[in-house]
Amino acid sequence: VVESGIVEYDRDTGTLETVALSRAGLAPRPELPMALAALDNGQVLVSGKYGLQVHDPATGSAWRLQIPGEAKAITPVPSVPGPETERAGRFERDRAGDEGKDAGDDEEKDAAPPAAGAFLSVYTQARVLHLDPARGVLVPLFRTGHQQTRPTDAVYVPERDTLLVATEPDYGRREGALSVYESDDGDVATYRGVIPEQTVLSVAADGDVAYLGGSVRNGLG
């Protein structure tokens, strides 16, 4: 179902809170899935607008988790090594109305992601979250910045414990980007214009080599 929502963003803490408008009487309606992924524990994740449906085929049960936007890519991660208390994600955010800067202004470290689950690459603002489906916990990791808005693809490289996220620029902007998130220390490197004058439409990886597909659609502004 589609559930429109209101997202409240606290600039001081970097936290987001989503409230479904169905609580105020707006009737949910059918929606098309945006991304689909199966986890090692057998659960199936299906994303939609402001929500993620978690299905458990073994029990026939399902439940919905609210998310701040639309998960355009769901990337399962089998494990995240290292003590949870020593891990931290980085949440980079752009200040509203800042036209001149090409990257996020502030950085903030958040709670460490749990040992398994999935990365959610979310539209708008090309935000990446980590989901622990067992606890229903979302942890913000980073915001791409660099005037990017829509994730197009993502792949996890287990040998390097690294997430690669492809994005397209905001409306009227030029050149997509590839973001590289290092899970062990939370570092993020974003390469805008890695395919000149194009959106980065797809990404795959084999060891230390990443393969990118591009498109002039939206990448030329």
KEKE-3310 file (N, C-alpha, C; in steps of 0.2 Angstrom, whole numbers, plus 5000, padded with zeros to 4 digits):
npx = (5004:5002:5008:5007:5018:5025:5040:5051:5065:5079:5090:5100:5103:5103:5094:5080:5062:5048:5031:5016:5003:4992:4988:4982:4970:4971:4968:4976:4983:4984:5001:5015:5029:5046:5059:5067:5073:5081:5085:5098:5092:5080:5070:5061:5062:5053:5052:5043:5033:5038:5039:5044:5041:5042:5043:5040:5042:5043:5034:5023:5020:5020:5026:5027:5038:5042:5050:5061:5057:5060:5066:5076:5086:5089:5101:5107:5117:5128:5136:5144:5159:5168:5168:5153:5152:5162:5160:5155:5143:5143:5135:5132:5126:5118:5116:5101:5096:5109:5118:5130:5140:5147:5147:5142:5140:5140:5146:5141:5143:5134:5125:5132:5130:5121:5126:5121:5110:5103:5107:5099:5096:5091:5079:5073:5088:5098:5101:5108:5104:5105:5098:5092:5083:5078:5077:5070:5076:5082:5097:5105:5117:5125:5124:5124:5127:5135:5126:5117:5103:5095:5096:5102:5107:5116:5129:5136:5152:5159:5172:5179:5171:5163:5152:5145:5138:5127:5122:5110:5110:5102:5087:5090:5103:5120:5129:5131:5135:5147:5147:5158:5157:5165:5163:5170:5176:5167:5170:5167:5168:5165:5163:5160:5154:5161:5158:5159:5147:5136:5123:5126:5121:5121:5130:5142:5153:5169:5180:5193:5189:5177:5163:5154:5138:5132:5121:5114:5102:5095:5108:5113:5108)
npy = (4994:5012:5024:5040:5051:5062:5069:5073:5082:5083:5095:5097:5084:5076:5066:5057:5057:5048:5050:5042:5047:5040:5038:5049:5048:5047:5037:5022:5015:5004:5000:5000:4989:4995:4991:4975:4962:4947:4940:4932:4925:4921:4930:4942:4957:4971:4987:5002:5017:5028:5017:5000:4983:4969:4952:4936:4921:4908:4908:4915:4927:4946:4962:4980:4993:5010:5022:5035:5041:5034:5018:5015:5005:4990:4982:4967:4962:4950:4950:4960:4963:4965:4973:4979:4990:4998:5002:5014:5024:5036:5051:5062:5078:5090:5107:5115:5125:5128:5132:5133:5124:5108:5096:5087:5097:5096:5083:5068:5056:5041:5028:5012:5000:4985:4967:4961:4961:4974:4986:5001:5011:5027:5038:5054:5064:5055:5046:5034:5020:5008:4993:4983:4970:4960:4967:4978:4990:5005:5013:5028:5030:5038:5053:5057:5069:5081:5086:5076:5065:5054:5037:5024:5011:4999:4990:4977:4973:4960:4956:4967:4973:4984:4996:5000:5014:5020:5035:5047:5065:5079:5087:5097:5097:5092:5077:5061:5051:5040:5033:5027:5017:5013:5001:4997:5008:5019:5028:5038:5040:5050:5051:5062:5064:5053:5045:5055:5069:5061:5051:5039:5024:5010:4998:4986:4974:4966:4959:4970:4978:4989:4990:5001:5007:5019:5034:5046:5052:5063:5065:5075:5087)
npz = (5000:4997:5008:5012:5019:5033:5036:5048:5052:5062:5064:5073:5079:5068:5066:5059:5059:5054:5050:5047:5036:5036:5049:5052:5045:5032:5018:5015:4999:4984:4978:4968:4968:4972:4974:4977:4987:4994:5010:5019:5030:5025:5024:5014:5007:5002:4994:4995:4993:5006:5014:5019:5016:5025:5022:5028:5022:5028:5039:5034:5038:5038:5039:5041:5038:5042:5031:5028:5014:4997:4995:4983:4980:4987:4996:5001:5015:5021:5033:5044:5049:5065:5081:5087:5095:5092:5079:5068:5058:5045:5043:5031:5027:5017:5018:5017:5003:4999:4986:4981:4986:4983:4990:5005:5020:5034:5046:5054:5067:5069:5078:5078:5064:5064:5064:5052:5038:5028:5016:5012:4999:4997:4990:4992:4991:4990:5001:5012:5022:5035:5038:5051:5050:5060:5071:5067:5065:5059:5054:5050:5038:5028:5018:5001:4996:4985:4976:4972:4970:4967:4970:4959:4958:4968:4975:4986:4992:4998:5001:5003:5012:5008:5002:4986:4978:4965:4958:4952:4947:4955:4950:4935:4937:4933:4929:4936:4950:4959:4974:4987:5001:5016:5026:5038:5044:5042:5032:5018:5001:4987:4970:4959:4942:4937:4926:4913:4911:4912:4920:4933:4930:4933:4943:4946:4953:4954:4964:4966:4956:4949:4939:4928:4922:4911:4908:4897:4901:4912:4917:4910:4914)
capx = (5000:5005:5006:5011:5021:5028:5047:5054:5072:5082:5097:5105:5105:5104:5089:5074:5056:5043:5024:5012:4997:4986:4986:4977:4964:4972:4967:4982:4980:4989:5007:5020:5036:5052:5065:5066:5079:5080:5091:5101:5088:5074:5065:5060:5061:5050:5051:5038:5034:5039:5039:5047:5037:5046:5040:5044:5039:5042:5029:5018:5019:5023:5026:5029:5043:5042:5057:5061:5058:5059:5072:5077:5090:5090:5107:5108:5124:5128:5139:5148:5164:5171:5164:5148:5153:5168:5159:5151:5142:5144:5129:5134:5120:5119:5112:5095:5097:5116:5119:5137:5144:5147:5147:5139:5143:5142:5147:5139:5143:5128:5126:5135:5125:5122:5130:5118:5103:5103:5108:5094:5098:5085:5077:5077:5094:5103:5103:5109:5103:5106:5092:5092:5076:5076:5075:5066:5080:5086:5103:5107:5125:5128:5120:5129:5129:5137:5120:5114:5096:5091:5100:5100:5109:5120:5132:5140:5158:5160:5179:5182:5166:5162:5146:5146:5131:5127:5116:5109:5110:5096:5084:5093:5110:5124:5133:5129:5141:5148:5149:5161:5156:5169:5160:5175:5177:5162:5172:5163:5171:5160:5166:5155:5157:5166:5156:5158:5141:5131:5121:5129:5114:5122:5136:5144:5160:5173:5186:5195:5187:5170:5160:5149:5135:5129:5115:5114:5096:5096:5115:5115:5104)
capy = (5000:5018:5028:5046:5053:5068:5067:5078:5081:5087:5097:5096:5077:5072:5061:5058:5054:5048:5049:5040:5051:5036:5039:5055:5046:5046:5030:5019:5013:5000:5003:4996:4989:4999:4986:4968:4958:4941:4940:4925:4922:4919:4936:4945:4965:4975:4994:5006:5024:5029:5011:4994:4978:4963:4946:4930:4915:4902:4909:4918:4934:4952:4968:4986:4998:5016:5024:5042:5041:5028:5014:5013:4999:4986:4978:4963:4961:4944:4951:4966:4961:4970:4975:4984:4996:5001:5004:5021:5026:5043:5054:5068:5081:5096:5112:5117:5131:5129:5130:5134:5118:5102:5091:5088:5102:5093:5076:5066:5049:5038:5021:5007:4996:4978:4963:4958:4965:4976:4993:5004:5017:5030:5044:5059:5066:5050:5044:5027:5018:5001:4990:4977:4967:4957:4972:4984:4996:5009:5017:5032:5030:5044:5056:5057:5076:5082:5088:5069:5064:5047:5031:5020:5004:4998:4983:4976:4969:4957:4955:4973:4976:4990:4997:5005:5016:5024:5040:5052:5071:5082:5090:5102:5097:5088:5072:5057:5050:5034:5033:5021:5017:5008:4999:4996:5015:5023:5033:5039:5044:5051:5053:5064:5064:5047:5045:5062:5071:5055:5048:5032:5020:5003:4996:4979:4974:4959:4960:4977:4982:4991:4991:5006:5009:5026:5036:5054:5054:5066:5067:5081:5092)
capz = (5000:4998:5014:5012:5026:5035:5038:5053:5052:5067:5062:5079:5080:5062:5066:5055:5061:5049:5053:5041:5036:5038:5056:5052:5042:5024:5017:5010:4992:4981:4976:4964:4972:4969:4974:4980:4989:4999:5015:5021:5035:5021:5023:5008:5008:4996:4996:4991:4996:5013:5018:5017:5018:5027:5022:5031:5019:5033:5044:5031:5041:5035:5043:5037:5042:5038:5030:5026:5007:4993:4994:4976:4979:4993:4995:5007:5018:5025:5039:5045:5054:5070:5087:5086:5099:5089:5073:5067:5052:5044:5040:5028:5025:5014:5021:5013:4999:4998:4979:4979:4988:4979:4995:5012:5024:5041:5047:5061:5068:5072:5080:5073:5061:5067:5060:5046:5036:5021:5015:5009:4996:4997:4986:4989:4994:4990:5008:5013:5028:5036:5041:5055:5050:5065:5077:5064:5067:5054:5056:5045:5037:5025:5013:4996:4994:4978:4972:4970:4973:4966:4969:4954:4959:4973:4976:4992:4990:5004:5002:5006:5017:5005:4998:4980:4977:4960:4959:4947:4950:4956:4944:4932:4938:4928:4931:4942:4955:4962:4981:4990:5008:5019:5032:5044:5048:5040:5027:5012:4995:4982:4964:4954:4935:4935:4919:4911:4908:4912:4926:4934:4930:4936:4946:4948:4956:4954:4968:4967:4950:4948:4932:4929:4916:4912:4903:4897:4904:4918:4918:4906:4917)
cpx = (5004:5003:5010:5013:5024:5035:5049:5061:5075:5089:5102:5108:5106:5099:5083:5068:5051:5036:5020:5005:4991:4983:4981:4971:4965:4972:4973:4979:4986:4995:5011:5026:5041:5058:5063:5072:5077:5086:5093:5096:5081:5069:5066:5058:5058:5049:5045:5039:5033:5038:5042:5043:5042:5042:5044:5040:5038:5036:5022:5016:5022:5022:5029:5033:5043:5049:5056:5062:5057:5065:5072:5082:5090:5096:5108:5116:5124:5131:5143:5153:5166:5166:5159:5149:5158:5167:5155:5150:5142:5138:5131:5127:5122:5114:5107:5097:5105:5118:5126:5142:5142:5146:5143:5143:5145:5142:5144:5140:5137:5130:5128:5130:5126:5125:5127:5112:5104:5104:5102:5097:5092:5084:5072:5084:5099:5106:5104:5108:5105:5100:5094:5085:5073:5073:5070:5069:5083:5091:5105:5115:5128:5123:5126:5131:5130:5131:5117:5108:5094:5096:5098:5102:5114:5123:5136:5146:5161:5168:5182:5177:5165:5155:5147:5139:5131:5121:5116:5108:5103:5094:5088:5100:5114:5128:5131:5136:5141:5151:5152:5161:5160:5166:5164:5176:5172:5164:5168:5167:5166:5164:5161:5158:5162:5164:5155:5151:5135:5129:5124:5122:5115:5129:5137:5151:5163:5180:5187:5192:5179:5168:5154:5145:5132:5124:5115:5107:5097:5103:5117:5111:5097)
cpy = (5006:5022:5034:5048:5060:5066:5074:5077:5086:5089:5096:5089:5073:5066:5062:5054:5054:5046:5048:5044:5047:5036:5045:5054:5046:5039:5027:5016:5008:5003:4998:4995:4992:4995:4980:4965:4952:4941:4933:4922:4920:4925:4939:4953:4968:4982:4997:5014:5025:5023:5005:4988:4972:4957:4940:4924:4909:4903:4912:4925:4940:4958:4974:4991:5004:5019:5031:5043:5035:5024:5011:5007:4996:4981:4974:4963:4956:4945:4957:4965:4967:4971:4980:4990:5000:5004:5011:5022:5034:5046:5061:5071:5088:5101:5115:5124:5132:5127:5130:5128:5112:5096:5092:5093:5099:5086:5074:5058:5046:5031:5016:5002:4989:4973:4960:4962:4967:4984:4996:5011:5021:5037:5048:5060:5060:5048:5037:5025:5011:4999:4983:4974:4964:4961:4978:4990:4999:5013:5021:5032:5036:5047:5058:5064:5077:5083:5081:5069:5057:5042:5027:5013:5004:4991:4983:4971:4966:4957:4961:4977:4983:4990:5002:5007:5021:5029:5044:5059:5074:5086:5096:5102:5092:5083:5068:5056:5042:5035:5027:5022:5012:5007:4999:5003:5020:5029:5033:5043:5044:5054:5055:5065:5059:5045:5052:5064:5065:5054:5041:5028:5013:5002:4989:4979:4966:4961:4968:4981:4983:4992:4996:5006:5016:5028:5044:5056:5057:5068:5073:5087:5093)
cpz = (5000:5004:5013:5019:5027:5038:5042:5053:5057:5065:5067:5080:5074:5061:5062:5059:5056:5052:5047:5042:5037:5045:5057:5048:5034:5023:5012:5004:4989:4978:4972:4968:4968:4969:4978:4982:4994:5003:5016:5026:5032:5021:5017:5009:5001:4998:4992:4993:5003:5017:5015:5020:5019:5027:5025:5028:5024:5037:5041:5034:5037:5039:5039:5041:5038:5037:5027:5018:5003:4992:4987:4975:4986:4992:5001:5009:5023:5032:5039:5051:5059:5075:5085:5089:5096:5082:5073:5060:5051:5040:5038:5026:5022:5017:5015:5010:4998:4991:4977:4981:4984:4984:5001:5016:5031:5041:5054:5061:5071:5075:5075:5070:5064:5062:5054:5044:5029:5021:5011:5006:4994:4993:4991:4993:4994:4996:5008:5020:5029:5040:5045:5055:5056:5071:5074:5065:5061:5057:5050:5044:5034:5020:5008:4995:4987:4973:4969:4973:4973:4965:4963:4954:4965:4973:4982:4990:4997:5006:5005:5011:5015:5001:4992:4979:4971:4960:4952:4950:4951:4950:4942:4934:4933:4932:4937:4946:4957:4969:4984:4998:5011:5026:5039:5048:5046:5035:5021:5007:4990:4975:4959:4947:4933:4928:4917:4908:4908:4919:4927:4935:4933:4938:4947:4950:4955:4958:4968:4961:4950:4941:4932:4922:4917:4907:4903:4900:4911:4920:4915:4909:4914)
residu = (VAL:VAL:GLU:SER:GLY:ILE:VAL:GLU:TYR:ASP:ARG:ASP:THR:GLY:THR:LEU:GLU:THR:VAL:ALA:LEU:SER:ARG:ALA:GLY:LEU:ALA:PRO:ARG:PRO:GLU:LEU:PRO:MET:ALA:LEU:ALA:ALA:LEU:ASP:ASN:GLY:GLN:VAL:LEU:VAL:SER:GLY:LYS:TYR:GLY:LEU:GLN:VAL:HIS:ASP:PRO:ALA:THR:GLY:SER:ALA:TRP:ARG:LEU:GLN:ILE:PRO:GLY:GLU:ALA:LYS:ALA:ILE:THR:PRO:VAL:PRO:SER:VAL:PRO:GLY:PRO:GLU:THR:GLU:ARG:ALA:GLY:ARG:PHE:GLU:ARG:ASP:ARG:ALA:GLY:ASP:GLU:GLY:LYS:ASP:ALA:GLY:ASP:ASP:GLU:GLU:LYS:ASP:ALA:ALA:PRO:PRO:ALA:ALA:GLY:ALA:PHE:LEU:SER:VAL:TYR:THR:GLN:ALA:ARG:VAL:LEU:HIS:LEU:ASP:PRO:ALA:ARG:GLY:VAL:LEU:VAL:PRO:LEU:PHE:ARG:THR:GLY:HIS:GLN:GLN:THR:ARG:PRO:THR:ASP:ALA:VAL:TYR:VAL:PRO:GLU:ARG:ASP:THR:LEU:LEU:VAL:ALA:THR:GLU:PRO:ASP:TYR:GLY:ARG:ARG:GLU:GLY:ALA:LEU:SER:VAL:TYR:GLU:SER:ASP:ASP:GLY:ASP:VAL:ALA:THR:TYR:ARG:GLY:VAL:ILE:PRO:GLU:GLN:THR:VAL:LEU:SER:VAL:ALA:ALA:ASP:GLY:ASP:VAL:ALA:TYR:LEU:GLY:GLY:SER:VAL:ARG:ASN:GLY:LEU:GLY)
# end
